[in-house]
């Protein structure tokens, strides 16, 4: 792959998935910091445009708009050859696919892999892991220190821990003086109103931008492997993520702020782990992992004061 020149024009076609989109913004940020004229196209990023200062972010491409817009660029970067760039008849400049980094055998998280990809494959020697996300306006980071954002859903049901155990965890944390609140998409809300009968908060946040602001001012995050977990990590909110198996956790764990992962108990095959992990992961183990995350944050605070 030829090295990019500072004057090069690059289009990054972001994934429609929130987590992947936030990860791909690492590449966008590194290109921008290296002087490359880069434009990102994506639905989630354009919604959070105000959280990515100085970056050129445009709405998600369709196949028609891709045909009109992308040939203007010298290079197109995407996660994989799908969506608006799937048409084999589309006349594109050089295309770089990030799925190579996804599939590589590595012990590193995807955030670290995309930082390394920026250095090794794109020739950006000073590339870092940050995607440049920062809070706009007068928001106060972790203002509600005892508020725990609990995200009990995910893109697919197999990634979701049992709802009853999320509730039991929330009640256990409330007894310790925390304020657990469930955060779900508007379309998911009806399925989760039952938590209010337990005195658990279920805020109506609406847009992704409102979710980001609410997370930014929360003290903690606990949730399934999901884009919202990556968003919390981007915002430097301490994050506990629940995964079906350790290999997935190693690759896809949120990779920015302080965080821990917890996985289901031992089962002999990956297929069994993916099917039954939610039953083998107890409330006690998740609560213990949260205690360890708290201890980690407290230790970091002590070191900062030393």
ChimeraX attribute file (.defattr): number of C-alpha atoms within 10 A of each C-alpha:
attribute: neighborCount
match mode: 1-to-1
recipient: residues
	/A:1	8
	/A:2	7
	/A:3	10
	/A:4	19
	/A:5	12
	/A:6	13
	/A:7	11
	/A:8	15
	/A:9	17
	/A:10	25
	/A:11	24
	/A:12	24
	/A:13	25
	/A:14	27
	/A:15	23
	/A:16	15
	/A:17	14
	/A:18	22
	/A:19	19
	/A:20	18
	/A:21	22
	/A:22	24
	/A:23	29
	/A:24	25
	/A:25	24
	/A:26	23
	/A:27	30
	/A:28	27
	/A:29	24
	/A:30	26
	/A:31	24
	/A:32	18
	/A:33	18
	/A:34	17
	/A:35	14
	/A:36	18
	/A:37	19
	/A:38	24
	/A:39	20
	/A:40	28
	/A:41	21
	/A:42	21
	/A:43	20
	/A:44	21
	/A:45	25
	/A:46	17
	/A:47	15
	/A:48	18
	/A:49	18
	/A:50	17
	/A:51	19
	/A:52	19
	/A:53	14
	/A:54	11
	/A:55	19
	/A:56	16
	/A:57	24
	/A:58	16
	/A:59	14
	/A:60	19
	/A:61	21
	/A:62	12
	/A:63	14
	/A:64	11
	/A:65	11
	/A:66	20
	/A:67	18
	/A:68	13
	/A:69	13
	/A:70	21
	/A:71	16
	/A:72	14
	/A:73	18
	/A:74	15
	/A:75	19
	/A:76	23
	/A:77	20
	/A:78	20
	/A:79	19
	/A:80	17
	/A:81	16
	/A:82	10
	/A:83	16
	/A:84	16
	/A:85	23
	/A:86	11
	/A:87	13
	/A:88	8
	/A:89	8
	/A:90	16
	/A:91	13
	/A:92	18
	/A:93	14
	/A:94	13
	/A:95	17
	/A:96	18
	/A:97	13
	/A:98	19
	/A:99	12
	/A:100	13
	/A:101	16
	/A:102	16
	/A:103	9
	/A:104	11
	/A:105	9
	/A:106	13
	/A:107	11
	/A:108	16
	/A:109	19
	/A:110	22
	/A:111	26
	/A:112	20
	/A:113	21
	/A:114	25
	/A:115	23
	/A:116	21
	/A:117	18
	/A:118	23
	/A:119	17
	/A:120	12
	/A:121	15
	/A:122	18
	/A:123	18
	/A:124	21
	/A:125	12
	/A:126	11
	/A:127	22
	/A:128	20
	/A:129	21
	/A:130	19
	/A:131	20
	/A:132	19
	/A:133	19
	/A:134	14
	/A:135	17
	/A:136	12
	/A:137	9
	/A:138	6
	/A:139	12
	/A:140	13
	/A:141	18
	/A:142	19
	/A:143	13
	/A:144	17
	/A:145	13
	/A:146	17
	/A:147	20
	/A:148	25
	/A:149	29
	/A:150	25
	/A:151	22
	/A:152	23
	/A:153	24
	/A:154	18
	/A:155	13
	/A:156	9
	/A:157	9
	/A:158	15
	/A:159	20
	/A:160	22
	/A:161	26
	/A:162	17
	/A:163	14
	/A:164	11
	/A:165	18
	/A:166	21
	/A:167	20
	/A:168	14
	/A:169	18
	/A:170	27
	/A:171	17
	/A:172	16
	/A:173	17
	/A:174	18
	/A:175	9
	/A:176	10
	/A:177	10
	/A:178	18
	/A:179	21
	/A:180	26
	/A:181	22
	/A:182	25
	/A:183	25
	/A:184	24
	/A:185	15
	/A:186	12
	/A:187	8
	/A:188	11
	/A:189	15
	/A:190	10
	/A:191	9
	/A:192	15
	/A:193	14
	/A:194	13
	/A:195	18
	/A:196	12
	/A:197	8
	/A:198	12
	/A:199	13
	/A:200	18
	/A:201	17
	/A:202	19
	/A:203	14
	/A:204	14
	/A:205	16
	/A:206	12
	/A:207	12
	/A:208	17
	/A:209	17
	/A:210	13
	/A:211	19
	/A:212	20
	/A:213	19
	/A:214	20
	/A:215	27
	/A:216	25
	/A:217	19
	/A:218	25
	/A:219	21
	/A:220	29
	/A:221	24
	/A:222	27
	/A:223	25
	/A:224	23
	/A:225	29
	/A:226	26
	/A:227	20
	/A:228	27
	/A:229	31
	/A:230	26
	/A:231	24
	/A:232	27
	/A:233	24
	/A:234	25
	/A:235	21
	/A:236	21
	/A:237	26
	/A:238	26
	/A:239	30
	/A:240	29
	/A:241	24
	/A:242	27
	/A:243	28
	/A:244	27
	/A:245	20
	/A:246	16
	/A:247	14
	/A:248	13
	/A:249	19
	/A:250	17
	/A:251	21
	/A:252	21
	/A:253	27
	/A:254	30
	/A:255	24
	/A:256	23
	/A:257	15
	/A:258	18
	/A:259	26
	/A:260	20
	/A:261	22
	/A:262	20
	/A:263	22
	/A:264	22
	/A:265	16
	/A:266	14
	/A:267	15
	/A:268	7
	/A:269	8
	/A:270	15
	/A:271	11
	/A:272	13
	/A:273	20
	/A:274	16
	/A:275	13
	/A:276	18
	/A:277	26
	/A:278	22
	/A:279	13
	/A:280	16
	/A:281	21
	/A:282	18
	/A:283	18
	/A:284	13
	/A:285	15
	/A:286	22
	/A:287	16
	/A:288	13
	/A:289	17
	/A:290	24
	/A:291	12
	/A:292	15
	/A:293	20
	/A:294	16
	/A:295	12
	/A:296	16
	/A:297	15
	/A:298	12
	/A:299	11
	/A:300	13
	/A:301	11
	/A:302	10
	/A:303	9
	/A:304	8
	/A:305	6
	/A:306	6
